[in-house]
């Protein structure tokens, strides 16, 4: 069984037990679960439910693994030709790591 959910302007194909990196959220320190109610599609072997635009009554429940994780470091180089100007910057995008525990259709 899998589902396609929408969160933060992105779509994710998820199934139970998957680890998913979603955009950083301001969560309660005691928050253990997140519910995604914007479910676009649910499929389980033979039956496929496609929403118009959302599947009615469907939701995906996920447990928070890491509330604030950092992605890989991205390096950005900039220069101006013939001027001797060179700069290097680094950036690490923050995200929330969740594990999908249940898909309800």
C-alpha positions, 0 to 999 in steps of 0.5 A: 500500500502506498500513498501520494501526499502533498506537504509544503508544495511538494509531493511525496510517494510514501508507504508504511515504514518509509523515512521521509524528509519534509520541510522544517516545522515548528513542532512542540518538543513533546510532539511525536506524531504528524498527520498529513491530510492532503492525500492525493492518491491511495493505492493498495495492490488492486484498488486505486483511489484518486482524489479530485483533488484530495481523497476524502477521509484519507490521512497519513500518520507519521512519527517524528524521528528527528525534529530538526536535522540538517541536510548535506552541505552545499557549497556555492562559489562566486567570482568576477572575472579578471578582478581577482574576486572569489568567495566560497559560501556554504549552506545546510538546509534544515528539515524534519525527518519522519517515519510513516506509520499508518496510511488510512484510506 
